[in-house]
Amino acid sequence: MKRSYKFLWYLVSFMFITSCAQQSETDKTIHEITEESSEDNKFAIVIHGGAGYRNPATNGPEDELYKEHLYRVVHHGEQMLKEGAKAVDVVEACIRLLEDDSLFNAGLGAVLNAQGKAELDASIMNGADRNAGAVAGVHTTRHPISAARMVMDSSKHVFLSGDGADTYMSQMGLEQVEPEFFITGKRRAWWNEQLKKREKDENPDNKHGTVGCAVLDRSGHLAAGTSTGGMSNKQWGRIGDSPVIGAGTYADDKSCAVSCTGHGEYFIRNAVAYQIAARMQFGGEQLDSAVHNVLFKVLNEKAGSGGVIAVDKDGNISMQHNTPMMFRAWATDVEEGVLIYE
C-alpha cells in the first residue's frame, strides 16, 4: 500500500511539473506573438511650429534651419514610438524640445505681451481616458507642457493659471526659472520694433503661431498637446486657444488627436479641435474632410486664420492651413517629411 501511495505521489508530481513547463512555453509563445504584433502596429506623429505669413523669397536660409530643427524633434518622437513609448509621453517630450528651441514661439523665445513679458500657455490631453491638463499665463515654469501634464496627472483640476500655477509647479518640483529666461534678444528687438509701429498707429498684424504635437502610439492610443507664448503685444492676461481643451487641443481614441495654431479667439469661439473630432465621431467624416471643412468653411467665413495638425485612430495624418505657410513635420511607420509652404 505504501508503494502505491509513493507511486501515486511521483505520478502527480510529474504531471504538475510537466503542466508548469507547458504553461511556461505557452506564456513564452503568447509573449513572443504579442511582441511581434506590437512591432507590426501602426504609429504616427505630427508636429507643428506655427502658421502665418512668411515670405519664402526672403526667408529661404532660415527656413532650412527650421526644417532641420523640426526634423530633429519629430525623429526623436519617432524613435520613442518605435521603442513602445506611450502617446502622451511622446507628446510631452517633443513639445519640451520645441519649448527649448528659441526658433519657436513657446517657452524659450516666446513672443512678448504688451508689458514686454513672456506669458506662457500649454495643454495636453490623453485620448485613452480623455483626461486633460492645462496652464495659462505662467511666467517661471520652464516647461509649460510639463506643467499641463502635472495638472492632468497629479491634481484634481484641469486648468491652472498665473502665479497659482507657477507656485503649484514649484511645490511639485518642476524646474523654475526667472521670467527673463524666456526672453531672447531677437524677441526683445522685434517687440521694440512693433511698439514703435503701434505708437504710429500702423496696426501691424501681431498674430503668431505656437507649437504642437499629435500622436498615435503602437498600442492604438492617441494624445495631443499645444504650447505657446500667444500673440505678440497681446493684452497681458489674454488667453488664446492653445491651453483651452476642445479649442486648441483635443484627443479621443474614438476619433482623433488635434493640435491647433492661429488666431486663438476664432478657434475658441468655434471649438475647433473638438469640432473636428465630433465631425468624425458623430458625423461620419474622414479626418482630412473634417479638418478641411472646419478650416476653410467654418473659420474662413469668420476671417479666422491658422492651421491644424491631426492624427486619427487608424494612423491617418492631416496637416492643413488657411495661411500661406505652416511649419510642420511628420513620421509614420511608412514615411516621414518636413514642410513649410506647401
C-alpha angles and dihedrals in degrees: 000000000000089000090053092052090047091051091048091050091052091048093051092046091050092050092048094050091046091050092051092049091050091048090050090053090047092050090048091051092048090049091050091048090049091050092048092048090048090054089053095049119110123249132182137184130182128178135186135199100197139291127248150106111311120155112232091203094061101029100049100118093043091048090063089055090052091051092050092051094045091051091050091055097044091046089054090053091046091055091049091052093048088055091053101259119165118257094241092052091051092050092052094045095050095046090049088058091050091048089056092050112089091204089078135064099247132084110336107030096021117157119259130248127229090282092054093251133123111246112185133203133183143163139186133191133192113215093201094072102002090242112155144182135193143176131195135191097012118163108178109030106102097211113035092184090060088049089054089049090050091053090050098046106029108031137059090234137081103206132035127173145192124344091349091060094047092048092050092049091050090052090049091052102253115150114269127200138181113274090245089064091082096050117092126193090246093055093045092051092048091049091052090050092051090047090058091049091049091052088054090051091242089139099211122203101260099177112125136174138250138210129261147164136206122190144184111196128206091262090061097254125136132211138169138189140180134194132183151159088220125218121347113251090010119163105272109256092031114141121200132193099280097086094035112102108226094021107057100006135029138153133178125163088220093065126356150311118250138188121182137200130188142060098001099201091065093045090053095047091051099039086229101181094046093040090059091051092045093050088056099042099040104019099043095234121152118241098257092046094049093049093045095049093050095045101040103029108027099033100032091057088059097041091250110157130196145077144270136213119195143167124199130212091265094055098258115146130211124189113175136157136179091205124082092262147009127189106232144152134181144184133191135170088275109031148010137192150156127228139174114167104017 
